[in-house]
Amino acid sequence: MQSLKRTLLAGSILAALTCGAGQAAERSLASPDGSLVVTVSDTGGQARYAVSRRGTPVIQPSGLGLTLDMGGRLSYDVTLATATTRSVDQTYDLVVGKTRTARDHFNELTVQFVEGGTAGRKLNMVFRAYDDGLAFRYVLPDQPALAGVSIRNEETRFDFAADHRCWALNLGKFGTSHEGEYDPVKASSFREHNLLELPVVCQTEGGTTFAIAEADLKNSGGLYLTGRGDGGLGLQGKLSPRLDDPKSAIHSRIGTDTVSSWRVLMVGDTPGDLVASNLITSLNPPTALTDTGWIRPGKAAWDWWNGSVVAGVDRPGMNTATMKAFIDFAAANKLEYMLIDDGWYVGSGQAPAVLPGTDITRPIPEIDLPGLIAYGAQRGVGIMVWVHWKALDDQMDEGLAAYEKLGIKGIKVDFMDRDDQQIVDYYHRLLTKAGQHRLMVDLHGAYRPTGLIRTYPHYMTQEGVLGAEYNKWSRRITATHNVTLPFTRMLLGPMDYTPGGFRNVTPGAFKPQNSLPLVQTTRGQALAMYVVFDSPLSMVSDSPVTYAASPAGLDFISAVPTSWDETRVLSGEIGQSIVIARRKGSDWYVGAMSNETGRTVKVPLDFLPAGAFTADIRQDGTEPTALVQSSRAVTAKDSLSLKLAPSGGGVIHLSPAR
């Protein structure tokens, strides 16, 4: 599954350093197409790097280094001592995701900085230059001077060349659910007291869009960004602290090198180029699973968002009759799963609290879990269950084994709400064991993705997003927010936004309500989310009662895939609109979404192969719940239009003519 083609060049070539007597040493590395260049140096006695694209600076010379719990900073009074290079060009398959096959093509530079003085402490750095971005990571070699060292923070800077327009989510503090709006902000407005979630996305005056991100996070706290604090333009890295040692972010492992996650700079000509990029995934190691046939993407009926409202049940709620009604709905609409949310096991139902005596292996008397699993299996519907992360941690081996034996297909793990080193380790431990027990995983109440989908293909989706659940108690889920997410949070990986709300009203008519929530976007946008938003496991969140009363478009949701062979962004601007095309087999699906401004978007079909196709078109009607449906024969030479209402959307299904 992993490697279709692999070329590895010059595994350890000694690189010549550009320097003169008494001058700083520097080393440059270009991407395979030569468009992106990173220059690493010891200018001024500090470890530094700079990035340019097509000859124009993107990141000005910026500091690198680590702050240690003993011995201060490993960043200054250093010399760039050695450098080696290599090049890699390989392709790999993904089990689930926005593409089936991805290319991992980069040039790599590894440098060693050596500190002056008698200790001569060493810091290695690895840089990878891709055509669509740069990644670098710290490697703290095991050395007597740093045995058992803890890392407090890092000196990483991203100094900007100009006052760029950016989009950022200011969380303000550590230990949150990583949910909020990515608001437009000028780079000059970043402050040292900000705590910015990744990614931070910016656009240069020269036409480059870039995003600062993180990949392959393990054995460390997560990376945040703050303003520089010296009045300059740019950002400073900051690590999430450990719970048991708030002054440190990383306790290194004695006798081994300490390796950071990748610090990533995604680049493109347009925001859509970043959406289509596989850079975050490529920076993660391949999966160790040899059998992935049990991993099946799909859509799930779900009881929590809509308030467990079903027809024909005397007392709808957390009971067997209600869950059977949701299974019946899933079967009737060809949904692969039913997700039973909080409240089904002894001690649950009081989230986020974990009550004494909680037992994740014992259903409450009102839930016949084995019976529901059998009932679903007879109808082609797999059962997934919710579980609190702490309760699962207390019973992980016992619980996962019990779930596998029962025939449960996956788990939704909730309320982690942290990204310190301990919870990052928990993710990897959980995903490793879940894979051994053939259980798919939805990480809810989670930090943003870092590319786990390549290493753990049974990791299907992840929250860490301000999603549709907020319609139950706020007005925050606007059309502008929805068309900002693909260019910000979604760059990092799948997002469990929980779409499917069919009680569509105008923003003026919207009001928050906990049961049977409203949404302030159109039915066309509701359908488009299933194409635009990346999530191999996607919820169909509304009530069977709602869908029965207003079914327009439900057939599209039933049919649309959740995992893709190819993705192309056709057009879009951050916070304005997006048009995206995704392929599954020989069929293409197009999703278009707009902010509160209505517009007509053009959809050129030149991505189609030769031959005739049938276009099934759904677009906004005169009311928020209305859809206008049409069909026509098309070829790659044609272009279609979608008329999007304010807060609206539309979809096209293109299938080979038969």
Secondary structure, DSSP 8 states (H G I E B T S, - for coil): ---SEEEEEEEEEE---B--TTS--EEEEE-TTSSEEEEEE-GGGB-EEEEEETTEEEEEEEE--EEESSS-EESBSEEEEEEEEEEEEEEEE-SSSS-SEEEEEEEEEEEEEEESSSS--EEEEEEEEETTEEEEEEEE---GGGTT-EEEEE--EEEESS--EEEEEE--SSSS------EEEEGGG--TT--EEEEEEEE-TTS-EEEEEEES--SS--EEEEE-SSS-SEEEEEE---SS-TT-SEE--TTS-EE--EEEEEEESSHHHHHH--HHHHTS-----S--TT---EEEEESTTTTS--SS-SS-SSSHHHHHHHHHHHHHTT-SEEEE-TTSEET-SSTT---TT-EEEEE-TT--HHHHHHHHHHTT-EEEEEEEHHHHHHTHHHHHHHHHHHT--EEEEE-----SHHHHHHHHHHHHHHHHTT-EEEE-S-----SHHHH-TTEEEE--S--GGGGGT-S---HHHHHHGGGTGGGGS----------B--GGG----SSS--BSS-HHHHHHHHHHS--SEEEE-S-HHHHHH--TTHHHHHH--SS-SEEEEEEEETTTEEEEEEEETTEEEEEEEE-SS-EEEEEE-TTS-SS-EEEEEEEE-SSTT-EEEEEEEE-TT-EEEEEE-TT-EEEEEEEE--
